[in-house]
Structures are given as C-alpha cells and as structure tokens.
Amino acid sequence: MIEVVRIPALSDNYIWLAHDEASGATIVVDPAQAEPVLAAAQARGWTIGAIWNTHWHGDHIGGNAAIKAATGCTVIAPAAEAAKIPTADRLVGEGDVVMLGAHEARVIEVPAHTAGHIAYHLAQDDIVFVGDTLFAMGCGRLFEGTAEQMFANMQRLAALPGDTTVYCAHEYTQANGRYALVAEPDNAALAERMAEVDAMRARGVATVPTTIALERATNPFMRAASVAQLAERRAAKDNFKG
C-alpha cells in the first residue's frame, strides 16, 4: 500500500510525499521547497530515499539540493533536461522504471510544458504523477512545446484506467474550471463539478488529486477533438480574464 501526502508550498504548489508501508521506502515528487518536505517526513518517521522530478522549473526542483544534503537521497530527473537539473543523479526517459519499494513506476515522456517533461505511472497502484502536464480541468502552458505534443499527451493520459488517481502540482482547479465553463457551457458534469470546487475552495479545501475519469468528463483540453481545438482552447485560456 502506498500512502501519498499532500504538502502545500509557495503560493499554489503541491509537493507529493509517497511512502510504501511494506518496505518503508519514501520518495518526494517535485519538491518546490525543502523545509516542509523534511518536516512532513520527520513527523511521520519516514526517511526520504529519492526525489522524482517531472521537469526543470524552479518551483519543482527548488528543494532538491537541501533535501539531498539532509537525507543523501537519489535525485531522479528527465534525461532531456539534465543540463537544467544539476542535482540529478539518475536520468530517465520513456519506458524507464523507477521503484518505490516493490512498486514499479514507469516513465512516460509528456513534452509540451517543457521540452523534456515526464510523468511517473504506477500502473499496479492506479497512480500517476503528472507535474504540470495535466491539471484538474486544465493542462500546462506550452512554454517549450507544441499543441501537437500536448494533444498527444492528453490522448495518452486519457487512455489510462479511469480510476487512476492523478497527482498534479498546482491548485489551479477553480481558475481552470471558470474557463472550462466557457469552453463547454453545455457540459452538465462540468457545471456540477464546478459547484463542488467552489464550495471546497470556500472552505479552504484542496481540490486535487483528481482522476482520469473525472478529467475525461470535465477537462476541455483532454476532451479536445483535435490539435486545432486544443490549440484554440489553450490560447483562449492563456488570455482568459474570468
């Protein structure tokens, strides 16, 4: 059994601390900061053995060096972004396997937000850590890639089992949902979800993780019928003021 702990950081980041009860192994995904991660692990009596980075942005690797210094952990990072992640010890790409105890995570290359962005899919556990590629009702901005790449990413992630839990790295759900309602005004599932999200945020409750099934039903980027439609929606979201 894997226990995943949500650690808020910076203004809207989430760091994920994952622990395998059977082996005692613990990893951290995309540590924006070191202090809250080390405190959360210490409070639970967990020892961090590895960091899994999805991409090079500072709000995903900012805690690497300090956590590595404090724990001696191994930093695993996308091979295509090696030059931008100097703390990396092991570089991985499509199809490579990393372990959390006896639990296998396979690397999926999902470039677009950054050129070498990856995700970590634990198929047997129905878990995927997606960084800034897929969000609740959204997707990452196309900083270093193309709409074609992001469309392919959305199709690939949508093909995962519906009950797969999706751990993304930001609390963007409410803002994403406001745009999603404009993109798909007749989507009843989306309207229902947004009402729930608004209520959760009013109480200060986190809205992620999400699931693949929920994103299939309500995410306008995963639901885009073509590259052109995804590109149009991404450009509209970038300029959306709602």
VOMARDREN-541211 format. One record per residue (C-alpha): residue number from 0; x, y, z; residue in one letter. Coordinates in nm, 3 decimals. Each point is the difference from the previous one (the first is absolute). Layout:
BEGIN
SITE  seq        x        y        z  type
SITE  NUM        X        Y        Z     a
...
REM end
This chain:
BEGIN
SITE  seq        x        y        z  type
SITE    0    0.000    0.000    0.000     m
SITE    1    0.125    0.346   -0.094     i
SITE    2   -0.090    0.299    0.214     e
SITE    3    0.021    0.335   -0.177     v
SITE    4    0.019    0.322    0.202     v
SITE    5   -0.079    0.342   -0.144     r
SITE    6    0.241    0.276    0.107     i
SITE    7   -0.100    0.357   -0.093     p
SITE    8    0.288    0.227   -0.102     a
SITE    9    0.054    0.351   -0.137     l
SITE   10   -0.326    0.164   -0.111     s
SITE   11   -0.177   -0.290   -0.169     d
SITE   12    0.243   -0.294   -0.038     n
SITE   13   -0.055   -0.350    0.129     y
SITE   14    0.292   -0.228    0.080     i
SITE   15   -0.080   -0.370    0.027     w
SITE   16    0.163   -0.222    0.262     l
SITE   17   -0.059   -0.369   -0.074     a
SITE   18    0.072   -0.284    0.244     h
SITE   19   -0.007   -0.377   -0.045     d
SITE   20   -0.109   -0.148    0.330     e
SITE   21    0.139   -0.348   -0.069     a
SITE   22    0.358    0.103   -0.074     s
SITE   23    0.013    0.335    0.178     g
SITE   24    0.115    0.166   -0.323     a
SITE   25   -0.090    0.366   -0.047     t
SITE   26    0.031    0.229   -0.301     i
SITE   27   -0.090    0.364   -0.063     v
SITE   28   -0.133    0.131   -0.329     v
SITE   29    0.096    0.350   -0.119     d
SITE   30    0.113    0.165    0.325     p
SITE   31   -0.043    0.372   -0.046     a
SITE   32    0.148    0.054    0.346     q
SITE   33    0.194   -0.221    0.238     a
SITE   34   -0.118    0.107    0.345     e
SITE   35   -0.365   -0.110   -0.012     p
SITE   36    0.101   -0.331   -0.161     v
SITE   37    0.262   -0.081    0.261     l
SITE   38   -0.241    0.099    0.278     a
SITE   39   -0.280   -0.218   -0.139     a
SITE   40    0.230   -0.300   -0.037     a
SITE   41    0.147    0.043    0.346     q
SITE   42   -0.344    0.032    0.158     a
SITE   43   -0.090   -0.340   -0.144     r
SITE   44    0.332   -0.168    0.069     g
SITE   45    0.064   -0.043   -0.372     w
SITE   46    0.342    0.016   -0.168     t
SITE   47    0.006    0.147   -0.350     i
SITE   48    0.195   -0.226   -0.236     g
SITE   49   -0.067    0.173   -0.331     a
SITE   50   -0.131    0.312   -0.169     i
SITE   51   -0.197   -0.042   -0.322     w
SITE   52    0.005    0.313   -0.216     n
SITE   53   -0.242    0.043   -0.290     t
SITE   54    0.167    0.308   -0.151     h
SITE   55    0.258    0.270    0.063     w
SITE   56   -0.205    0.301    0.116     h
SITE   57    0.117    0.152    0.326     g
SITE   58   -0.330   -0.060    0.177     d
SITE   59    0.055   -0.373   -0.058     h
SITE   60    0.371   -0.040    0.076     i
SITE   61    0.059    0.282    0.248     g
SITE   62    0.027   -0.236    0.295     g
SITE   63    0.218   -0.262   -0.169     n
SITE   64    0.338    0.109    0.131     a
SITE   65   -0.101    0.049    0.363     a
SITE   66   -0.198   -0.326    0.017     i
SITE   67    0.289   -0.186   -0.162     k
SITE   68    0.245    0.154    0.248     a
SITE   69   -0.221   -0.089    0.296     a
SITE   70   -0.087   -0.356   -0.101     t
SITE   71    0.257   -0.120   -0.254     g
SITE   72   -0.289   -0.088   -0.232     c
SITE   73    0.026   -0.069   -0.372     t
SITE   74   -0.138    0.262   -0.237     v
SITE   75   -0.173   -0.150   -0.304     i
SITE   76   -0.073    0.241   -0.283     a
SITE   77   -0.087    0.016   -0.371     p
SITE   78    0.300   -0.078   -0.219     a
SITE   79   -0.098    0.266   -0.252     a
SITE   80    0.033    0.268    0.269     e
SITE   81    0.325   -0.117    0.160     a
SITE   82    0.175    0.331   -0.065     a
SITE   83   -0.268    0.187    0.192     k
SITE   84   -0.014   -0.231    0.304     i
SITE   85    0.358   -0.005    0.136     p
SITE   86   -0.099   -0.199    0.310     t
SITE   87   -0.110   -0.300   -0.211     a
SITE   88    0.163   -0.337    0.075     d
SITE   89   -0.201   -0.221   -0.234     r
SITE   90   -0.144    0.110   -0.333     l
SITE   91   -0.307   -0.174   -0.140     v
SITE   92   -0.212    0.002   -0.312     g
SITE   93   -0.286   -0.179   -0.172     e
SITE   94   -0.055   -0.351    0.131     g
SITE   95    0.259    0.015    0.277     d
SITE   96   -0.105   -0.143    0.336     v
SITE   97    0.051    0.151    0.344     v
SITE   98   -0.099   -0.171    0.321     m
SITE   99   -0.175    0.090    0.322     l
SITE  100    0.073   -0.308    0.205     g
SITE  101   -0.148   -0.284   -0.206     a
SITE  102   -0.228    0.239   -0.190     h
SITE  103    0.099    0.067   -0.360     e
SITE  104   -0.040    0.341   -0.163     a
SITE  105    0.048    0.025   -0.373     r
SITE  106    0.116    0.326   -0.154     v
SITE  107   -0.224    0.161   -0.263     i
SITE  108    0.144    0.282   -0.210     e
SITE  109   -0.255    0.284   -0.020     v
SITE  110    0.180    0.297   -0.158     p
SITE  111   -0.177    0.333   -0.066     a
SITE  112    0.001    0.199    0.324     h
SITE  113    0.377   -0.054   -0.006     t
SITE  114    0.198   -0.180   -0.268     a
SITE  115    0.089   -0.299    0.216     g
SITE  116   -0.295   -0.024    0.238     h
SITE  117   -0.075   -0.350    0.131     i
SITE  118   -0.266   -0.170    0.211     a
SITE  119    0.029   -0.300    0.232     y
SITE  120   -0.268   -0.268   -0.036     h
SITE  121   -0.046   -0.267    0.267     l
SITE  122   -0.237   -0.222   -0.195     a
SITE  123   -0.054   -0.262    0.269     q
SITE  124   -0.092    0.271    0.249     d
SITE  125   -0.212    0.211   -0.240     d
SITE  126    0.213    0.307    0.068     i
SITE  127    0.158    0.252   -0.236     v
SITE  128    0.213    0.300    0.095     f
SITE  129   -0.039    0.247   -0.286     v
SITE  130    0.180    0.317    0.110     g
SITE  131   -0.129    0.291   -0.209     d
SITE  132   -0.128   -0.196   -0.301     t
SITE  133   -0.352   -0.083    0.116     l
SITE  134   -0.197    0.202    0.254     f
SITE  135   -0.349   -0.032    0.138     a
SITE  136   -0.203    0.142   -0.292     m
SITE  137    0.317    0.133   -0.161     g
SITE  138    0.339   -0.064   -0.156     c
SITE  139    0.340    0.166    0.019     g
SITE  140    0.092    0.304   -0.204     r
SITE  141    0.197   -0.071   -0.315     l
SITE  142    0.324    0.162    0.106     f
SITE  143    0.243   -0.224   -0.189     e
SITE  144   -0.221   -0.221   -0.213     g
SITE  145   -0.291   -0.013   -0.238     t
SITE  146   -0.372   -0.055   -0.004     a
SITE  147    0.066   -0.321   -0.194     e
SITE  148    0.209   -0.129    0.290     q
SITE  149   -0.255    0.099    0.263     m
SITE  150   -0.284   -0.155   -0.199     f
SITE  151    0.198   -0.325   -0.014     a
SITE  152    0.062    0.024    0.375     n
SITE  153   -0.369    0.048    0.072     m
SITE  154   -0.094   -0.297   -0.217     q
SITE  155    0.262   -0.219    0.163     r
SITE  156   -0.102    0.090    0.354     l
SITE  157   -0.369   -0.035   -0.087     a
SITE  158    0.072   -0.360   -0.100     a
SITE  159    0.105   -0.090    0.355     l
SITE  160   -0.261   -0.180    0.215     p
SITE  161   -0.271    0.236    0.117     g
SITE  162    0.064   -0.066    0.370     d
SITE  163    0.364    0.110   -0.031     t
SITE  164    0.069    0.267    0.261     t
SITE  165    0.166    0.305   -0.155     v
SITE  166    0.243    0.196    0.217     y
SITE  167    0.068    0.337   -0.160     c
SITE  168    0.215    0.273    0.142     a
SITE  169   -0.223    0.308    0.038     h
SITE  170   -0.329    0.118    0.146     e
SITE  171   -0.129    0.145   -0.328     y
SITE  172   -0.335   -0.177   -0.003     t
SITE  173   -0.233    0.292    0.065     q
SITE  174    0.161    0.224   -0.261     a
SITE  175    0.013   -0.287   -0.248     n
SITE  176   -0.365   -0.077    0.061     g
SITE  177   -0.109    0.357   -0.068     r
SITE  178    0.154   -0.022   -0.345     y
SITE  179   -0.129   -0.355   -0.052     a
SITE  180   -0.358    0.124    0.049     l
SITE  181    0.055    0.247   -0.284     v
SITE  182    0.157   -0.265   -0.223     a
SITE  183   -0.278   -0.253    0.065     e
SITE  184   -0.305    0.190    0.127     p
SITE  185   -0.235   -0.294   -0.057     d
SITE  186    0.207   -0.255    0.195     n
SITE  187   -0.220   -0.096    0.295     a
SITE  188    0.272   -0.206    0.169     a
SITE  189    0.227    0.302   -0.014     l
SITE  190   -0.258    0.232    0.152     a
SITE  191   -0.058   -0.248    0.280     e
SITE  192    0.371   -0.036    0.064     r
SITE  193    0.053    0.376    0.009     m
SITE  194   -0.268    0.042    0.264     a
SITE  195    0.184   -0.255    0.213     e
SITE  196    0.336    0.169   -0.064     v
SITE  197   -0.133    0.343    0.094     d
SITE  198   -0.137   -0.142    0.324     a
SITE  199    0.329   -0.176    0.079     m
SITE  200    0.210    0.310   -0.064     r
SITE  201   -0.235    0.210    0.212     a
SITE  202    0.087   -0.236    0.286     r
SITE  203    0.371    0.007   -0.087     g
SITE  204   -0.003   -0.366   -0.106     v
SITE  205    0.244   -0.130   -0.264     a
SITE  206   -0.159   -0.116   -0.326     t
SITE  207    0.270   -0.243   -0.113     v
SITE  208    0.082   -0.279   -0.053     p
SITE  209   -0.248   -0.070   -0.276     t
SITE  210   -0.069   -0.309   -0.212     t
SITE  211    0.030   -0.082   -0.368     i
SITE  212   -0.374   -0.069   -0.018     a
SITE  213   -0.084    0.340    0.145     l
SITE  214    0.234    0.172   -0.246     e
SITE  215   -0.148   -0.190   -0.294     r
SITE  216   -0.339    0.136    0.098     a
SITE  217    0.090    0.361    0.086     t
SITE  218    0.343    0.102   -0.134     n
SITE  219   -0.032    0.204   -0.322     p
SITE  220    0.358   -0.077   -0.101     f
SITE  221   -0.030   -0.374    0.046     m
SITE  222   -0.336    0.021   -0.178     r
SITE  223    0.135    0.199   -0.295     a
SITE  224   -0.091   -0.181   -0.322     a
SITE  225    0.306    0.112   -0.196     s
SITE  226    0.336    0.172    0.025     v
SITE  227   -0.159    0.314   -0.139     a
SITE  228   -0.269    0.002    0.267     q
SITE  229    0.252   -0.053    0.278     l
SITE  230    0.218    0.282   -0.140     a
SITE  231   -0.301    0.230   -0.017     e
SITE  232   -0.103   -0.083    0.356     r
SITE  233    0.355    0.038    0.134     r
SITE  234    0.036    0.344   -0.160     a
SITE  235   -0.343    0.102    0.133     a
SITE  236    0.088   -0.118    0.351     k
SITE  237    0.332    0.189   -0.011     d
SITE  238   -0.194    0.323   -0.059     n
SITE  239   -0.304   -0.083    0.215     f
SITE  240   -0.086    0.263    0.263     k
SITE  241   -0.300   -0.169    0.162     g
REM end
